[in-house]
Amino acid sequence: MLKNYLKIAYRNLIRQKGFSAINITGLTVGLTCCCLIVLFVRHELSYDTFQKKYDRIYRITYLPKFAGLTEPLALTPPPVSPLLTEAFSEIERSARVYRSSATIEVPNQRHENPLKFDEERFFFGDSTLLDIFSFQFRQGDPRTALKDKFTVVITDEIAAKYFGSENPLGKTLLYEGKHPLRVTGVVDKFPDNSHIHLDLLANYETMFATESETARQNLPQNWVISHGYTYVLLRPGRSPETVNARFPQFLMTHADKELAKDIVYKLEAMKDFHLRSDAQNTPEAPGSLTYLYIFVGIALITLLIACINFVNLSTARSLKRAKEVGIRKVLGSEKKQLIAQFLGESMLLSFIALALTFVAIALLLPALNNLTGKQFTLGYVLNDGWFVAAFVGIALLTGLLSGSYPAFFVSGFQPIATLKGSFISRKAKGGAVRQLLLGVQFVASIALIIGALVTFQQLRYVQNQPLGFKKDFIITANTRNEKITNVFANRTDSTYYRLRTFRDILLKNPQIQQVTLSTGGMGAGSVRRNVVPEGRTSDDLLFIGAMGVDFNFAQTYGLKFVAGRDLSEDFPTDKTEGFLINETGVKQLGWKTAAEAVGKSLNLEGKQGKIVGVLKDFHNQSLQNPIEGMLLTIDQPLLRLFSIKINTQNSAETIKVIQKEWDRYFPEKEFAYEFLDQTIERLYEREQRFGKLIGYFAGLAILISCLGLYGLVALVTQQKTKEIGIRKVLGASVGSIVGLLSRDFVLLVVASLVIASPLAWWVMNDWLKGFAYRIDLAWWIFALAGLLVVVVTLLTVSLQSIKAALINPVKSLRSE
């Protein structure tokens, strides 16, 4: 009996190849989309779960209200951590981690010059961090690895990169060209789903030993600076709320009392680091719970559309087999046998689609990795038993649902009625349900299209929004690595002469238009520093963004002046006393107009001077944030970042010339340059990925909807074959018949647009709130989405309806 069922199923599959292919393709596409999204979502939800003490690890967030901040920082001052275990019995361990990009040299006995690498994931950490985080040591002793100064633990990848197959333990690395670090441990790198990745972890006290004397004296007692991350391990069963409630008293005891009243500390659970944290300056960019909800919605919508499509097509095909049911009943088949036959065929199609789904996943994983920045593999998918079981269950459920109509409905037809064909008029009442299902498809498709259009419009708006400065054909390169502790640098110990010499040599090249220096990059934000303007006192605790620049900085970036003048070497006092401020900064410091601000004196953390010019506002961070107050001042000892504006022609050759001179003047630092426009574009990388994903899935949703529509049109034309023949005999044109078959579907699209529009508006309006500068949700976006679906619907319907309208009416009437 089973063999017979399989034979019939196979014959039907081959007999209706096109129909079966469409059915399988639609479900395969839907399952594949859903699988890929669920794979990504599960990965996002699994962040840091590899940590053995995951449920007891917390990070302290720091909200300095006196600085005008409204959102907390993930960074805390250095003095906090050493006091925690004594002050709070609930805390078992506490550790500081400070990130510092670094240039690492590896002595190479086989070559004259040492190997040199710029490392972005270089950290200093307390030895207690090894007790909090779950480091898997391959070599070395975790109890002693970070006990001494100038020791470092490296990952297995760094060990292979630096030492190849040699044993790295005991080997020496040179930090910043002058500080030797001894390798005392090799660990496995943290997996992708970690909120922090530490390639090199040096003893925390080493940081103080490598800093200037000013920094060594200031940092251990500085309760204001947002410096590094502080992680704590709570004792089992202890509540973080208890610790949070006692933080105010802790601050009043140890910090300056005037500052302490405006400081808020809070424990943030590790489970919240990636998706639920509102902290700024995290080790790596966190995920977005809003995006995750949207992706889950898209996955469910896509799968729903695919399943509806599969059910509709299966229904349409089953009605064509009504006579087969009648004949088999006449020949003695029982209803349960017919039910088993139809369910079996549906299940077969469903599991063929499931098998093709895993093939498609294997082919699409590289594209998904490229789009999301993850490193998924097919083994990662197949080794996840829950994941595989879930989609086998979905395929099983889809097969049962789609097969249930022919199995229980068509198999119940009376043989005489099916052989006469009279069942169609009576059973066509089920069309209302199918139209409802198709309407759900249209609602989902239109909502996805609106989402894609809004996302593309917002990203286009952001990319074309005037930033207030020139960014094209400017390359940036650091002469030394960025550190928050640079603010404590010795003002008398400067390499500015070398920087200026390099700049002057570059300017002799006709392909180079401008060269300037600064302490940070444009678009990357700035450090907020304490300022006391004229007429105010230090008790006002005003903070403003500040950046050290060279004299030609404003000229190079094309910054516009609304009052006053630029900093200039023609005014000797500008070097030590000159300030530029933007329009927002003028308002922030209490002056009414830009003209009023010019000539006003202020004190920037000990540097006394006057404002010589007011700049038109410019965006020094992403457009997700509003423009903030900004001070520019000459700070030659701290200048480290070159901004080089080059001509548009022969840029590759120009960069080679720059690199040659760079290696001559800065041999201790690799020439790692970036184009500024690309750097700024990366600020919106997450939004760009989101836009691409929603665009792809909107297109696939339309494709699957078209397949479902095709199946429903096939069913309708089958039911109206006799009507079409009579109309043609009475003189109806092909156009009128096409209009007859299309009218109901177009009305369905319009109704779907009415339902989908408010849903899409609500979701996308919430997403746009994440941008300080955003588009308005214009009516034409919704109209365009509806028009697009109408056009696609008409094209899909026309393919089937024109074919039906062109059939000889004699043949149509005879078929009845």
Secondary structure, 3 states (H helix, E strand, C coil): CHHHHHHHHHHHHHHCHHHHHHHHHHHHHHHHHHHHHHHHHHHHHCCCCCCCCHHHEEEEEEEEHHHCCCCCECCECCCHHHHHHHHCCCEEEEEEEEECCEEEEECCCCCCCCEEEEECCEEEECCCHHHHCCCCEEEECCCCCCCCCCEEEEEHHHHHHHHCCCCCCCCEEEECCCEEEEEEEEECCCCCCCCCCCCEEEEHHHHHHHCCHHHHHHHHHCCCCCCEEEEEEECCCCCHHHHHHHHHHHHHHHCCHHHHCCEEEEEEEHHHCCCCCCCECCCCCCCCHHHHHHHHHHHHHHHHHHHHHHHHHHHHHHHHCHHHHHHHHHCCCCHHHHHHHHHHHHHHHHHHHHHHHHHHHHHHHHHHHHHHCCCCCHHHHHCCHHHHHHHHHHHHHHHHHHHHHHHHHHHHCCHHHHHHCCHHHHHHHHHHHHHHHHHHHHHHHHHHHHHHHHHHHHHHHHHHCCCCCCCCCEEEEECCCCCHHHHHCCCCCCCHHHHHHHHHHHHCCCCEEEEEEECCCCCCCCEEEEEEECCCCHHHCEEEEEEEECCCHHHHCCCCEEEECCCCCCCCCHHHHEEEEEHHHHHHCCCCCHHHHCCCEEEECCEEEEEEEEECCCCCCCCCCCCCCEEEEECHHHCCEEEEEECCCCHHHHHHHHHHHHHHHCCCCCCCEEEHHHHHHHHHHHHHHHHHHHHHHHHHHHHHHHHHHHHHHHHHHHHCHHHHHHHHHCCCCHHHHHHHHHHHHHHHHHHHHHHHHHHHHHHHHHHHCCCCCCCCCCHHHHHHHHHHHHHHHHHHHHHHHHHHHCCCHHHHHHHC
